[in-house]
Amino acid sequence: MKQRCDWKKIWIPKLDVLTILGMSVLLMIIFAASNPRFLTIGNFFNLIQQNAALAVVAVGMTFVVISGNMDLSSGSLIVLSACTAGLVFQKTGNMFLGILGSLCLSAVIGAFNGSLIAYGKINAVIVTLSCMMWARGLALGITGASSIAISSGILDFLYRPFLLGFVNVSLLIVILIMLTGAFLLGRTKFGRYTRAIGENEAAAALAGINTKRIKWKIFMLAAVLAGIASVLDLARLGSAVTTIGTNMELNAIVAVVIGGNKLSGGEGSFAKTISGLLFMFILYNGLSTLGMTDDILYLLKGGIILFVLAVQVLTGRLKMKWMKQMNSSERKEE
């Protein structure tokens, strides 16, 4: 009986992660039936590299969502940062300066948005929604709505395989950022304070936490990661395209939430974000190999995501019910 109880303690708290992983396996089986190469190791790493920018943005979005906020500016920050890097490269011929300029711009915009949200007490959705509009508009304005072709050894280096034919620097960057994000969330005061703000910001402030500064750091972090994502997309595409980053923030939010992180804040982990990203990677890549028209493709994407979110809601309710029953039985045994 004791072993059974211990076993429940292991899998019940992870029920949402196990559910989305099960959905991912189901998708892999379905897509592999139509394309046997879908299950190869090379294709698996290709999934990550194609979606490297989304993975990086999702790290920042994890902190934003757990804090009980929302950031709708990531996609527009990516295009503005990428176009800035392209213009600097075009003028100077130095890609290092272009990358530095794009990261600095992202940091400045993140600091500006964070100040309005944390210190100006303006709703995060309103601030980042307006940023989404003006940042993309500015990107269209400075480029004349045209793409900027870039040929740079630095960018080529990011996606050049150096191990096993598919491992490259961009993959290592994604892994490093994921590990750093997981460490910050799970092992530092910054992570604990982020959760505390999401649970109850007023109570966190009364407990002595500088909630304004933490929120400012969260949006600053998200913006800088969007800048890094712009460099990865720039390297992958080889040009600064004004359509880059479209819907990136929405995809990141879905990935974070579909993995089991609470949209209302206060609860979450990187295990949930990674499982949500894996599902999104498999879904997008698998559907793109089926040769469907765009209307059917978007219809299926939206329908499948909605269905899985509904399953996750039911899973969350079951998890809470079983956790209560488990705690109640433990108290009776005592």
N, C-alpha and C positions, 0 to 999 in steps of 0.2 A: 504493500500500500504506500509505503514511504517512497519507494522508487517511482511509482506512478505519479505521485504528487510532484516529485522533483522533475520528472519528464514534462509534466504540464507547465512547470515554471519556465522551462526552456522554450517551448514552442508557442505557448499562448501569447506572451508579450510580443513575439515576432510574427504574429499571425498575418498582419497586413503586408509585411515584407515577403513572407512565404506565398501569400496569395498572388501578388504581382509577379513573383518569380515563376509561379506555376502558369500564369497567363503567358509569360514570355516563352516558356518551354512549349506551350501549346501552339503559339504563333510560329516558333521555329520549326515544329513538326509539319505544320500546314505549308509553310513556305518551302521547306526542304522537299516536300512531295512534288512540287512543281519545278524546283531548281535544286538538284543534288549538290551543287557547289555552295549552296547557302550555308551549310554547316562546316565549311572548312575553316581552319584557324586563320588563314590569310584574310578571308572575308570578315571574320569576327573583328580583327584588328582594323580592317578597312572601315567597318561600321564606326568605330571609335574615331578614326582619323577624319572621316567625312563630317562627323558631328562634333569635332574637337571644340569649336567655338561655343556650341550649345552646352557642352559639358562644363566649360569654364564659367559661362554665364550662370548656369544652374548652381554653382558653388556659392556665388554671391546671393542668388535668389533664395537659397536655403536659409541664410541668415536673416534676410529681409522677411520671409514668410514666418519663420519661427518667432521673430520679434513682433508679429501681428501686423505687419505692414505690407505694402505692395509697391513694386517698382515696374512701371510701364515704359521706362526710357531706354532699356538696354539695347534694343534693336537699333534705335536712332543714334545712340552713342557709338555703336559699332560702325555705322555708315559714316558718321561725321569724323570719327577718329581715323578710319581707313582713308577717307578722302583727304584729310589733313596730311596723313603720312605720304599719300601719293603726290600731293602738291609740293610738299617740302622736298621730296625726292626729285620731282620734276625741275625744281628751281636750283637745287644744290648738287644733285647727282649722288647724294649721300643717304643711303637707306637707314643707317643708324640714327641720323638726325631726324629722319621721318618717323621712325618708331618712337624715339624719345619725345618728339612733338606730340604724337597721338596719345601717348600715355599721360603726358603732362596735361593735355587738354581734357582727357577723361577725368583725371584727378581734380582739376579745377571745377568742372561741371558737377562732379560728385560732391565736392565740398559746398558748392552753391546750393544744390538741391538739399543736401543734408542740413544746411543751416536754416533753410526755409522751413523744413519739416520739423527739426528738433528744437530750434530756437524761435522760429517764427510761428510755430504751432499751426502750420497749414497742413491740411490733410495730404498724406503721401500720394494718394491716387491723383489728386488735382495737380500737385507739383510735377510728378513724373509724367503725367499725361500731357501737360503743356510742354514739358521738355521733349517728349516724343515727337510733338508737332514741330516745334521751332528748330530742334536739332536736325531733323531730316530736311526741313525747308532750307536751313543754312547749308547743308551738304549739297543740295540741288543747286543752290545759288552760287557757291564758290567753284563748282565744277561745270556750271552751265548745263547741268543734267546729262553730262557725258561721262563715259568711263575714262580712267587714267591707266594706261598700260604701264606695267612696272616689270623690269628685268633686273633682278638683284641677286647676287650670290648669297646674301644673308637670308633672304626669303626662300631661295631654293634649298638651302641647308636645312631649314626646318622640316621639310617633307622628303628629304633624301634618305632612303633606307640605308642603315648601316649594320643591321643585324637580321638574319633570317629572311631577308628580302622584303620585310614589311615594318620592322621596328624603326622608328625615326624620332627626331628630337621633339616634334609636336606631340607625339604619344607620351613621351617622358614628361613634357610640360604639363599635360593634362593629369597624369598620375601624381606628379609632385603637388600640383594645386589642390587636387582632391585630398591627398594625405594631409596637407597643411590645413585645409579647411576642417577636416575631421578632427585634427589635433586642437585647433582653436575652439571648436564647438564643444568638444568633450573633455578637454584637459586644462582649459584656462578660465580665468575670471571673465574674460570677454564673452565666452560661450555661455557661462552660467548666467551672466547678466542679461544676455540676449534672450534666454529662455524666461528669465524673471520678468522682463519687460513684456514679453508676449503673454504671460500668464495674467499679470496685473501690474500695469505700469505705475499706477498710483501707489500701490503697496511697495513696489520696488524702490520708488523714490523715498518713501517713508523709512525704508530699511537702510537708507544711506547711499543707495546706488545713484551715480550721476547719470540718470537716464537720458538726458539731452546729449551728453557727450557720446554715450554708447550708440544712440541712434544715428548721430552724425558719423561715427566711425563705420557703422553698418552700410550706410548709403555711399560713403566714400569707398569702402571696400568693393561694393557692387559695381561702382563706376570704373574703378581701376581694372577690375576683372573683365569688364566689357571692353576696355581698351586693349587688354591682352588678347581677348577673343577676336578683336578687329585685326590684329596682326596675324593671327592664325588663319583667318578667312582670307586675308590679303595674300598670304603665302600660298594658300590652296588654289585660289582663283587666278593669281598672277596679275590682277588689276583691281583698281578701286572702282567698283560698280555701285551706282546710286541705289540699286535694289538690294544691296547686301544687308543682311540683318533683318529683313522683313519678317515680322511675326516672331522674332527670336525671343522676345520677352514673354509672349504667350506660351510658346513651346516650353520655355524654361519653367514657367509657373505650373503648367500641366505636369511636367516631369517630376517636379518637387512634390506636388500634391498627390499625384497618382501613385507615388511610392508609399504614401501613408502619412506624410507630414501634414499637420493640421493647418488649414488655411487661416483659422482664427488665431493661430500663434500659441506659443508656450510649450509646444511639444514637437519633437522631430529629431532626426538623426541623418547622418550621411549615408548610412546603410539604406535608408528609405529613398534618399535622393538617387543613389547609384542604381538601385533596383528600378526606380521609375525611369531613369535615363536609359537603362538597358532595354526596357519595354518599348520606349519611344524609338530608339535606334532600330530595333528589330522590325517594328511596325512600319516605319518610314522606308527603310531599305527593302523590306520584303514586298511591300505594295508597289514600289517603283520598278521591281523586276517583272511584274505581271503584265506589263504592256497595256494598261487600262487608259481610257481617256480621262482628262482632268476632272470632268464632272463626277464620274464614278469614283475616281481616286479620292477627291475631297469628301464625297459623301461617305465612303467607307472609313476614312480616317476619323471623321467626326463621330460617326456612329459607334465605331469600336471604342474610341476614347470615352464617350459618354457611357457606354455599357460597362467598361472596366471601372470607371469612377463610381457608378452605381453599386457594383460588386464590392468595391472598397468601402463604401459607406455601410453596407450590410455587414461586411467583415469587421469594421470598427465597432459596430453595435454588439456583434457576437463576442468580440474580444472583451469589451467592457463587462458584458453579462458573465462570461466565464471567469474573468478576473475577480469579480465580486463573489461568485460562488466559491472559487478557490480560497479567497481570503476568509470567507465565512466558515468554510470547512476547517481551515487551519486554526481559527479561533476556538471552534468547538473541540478540536483535538487537545488544545492547550487546557 
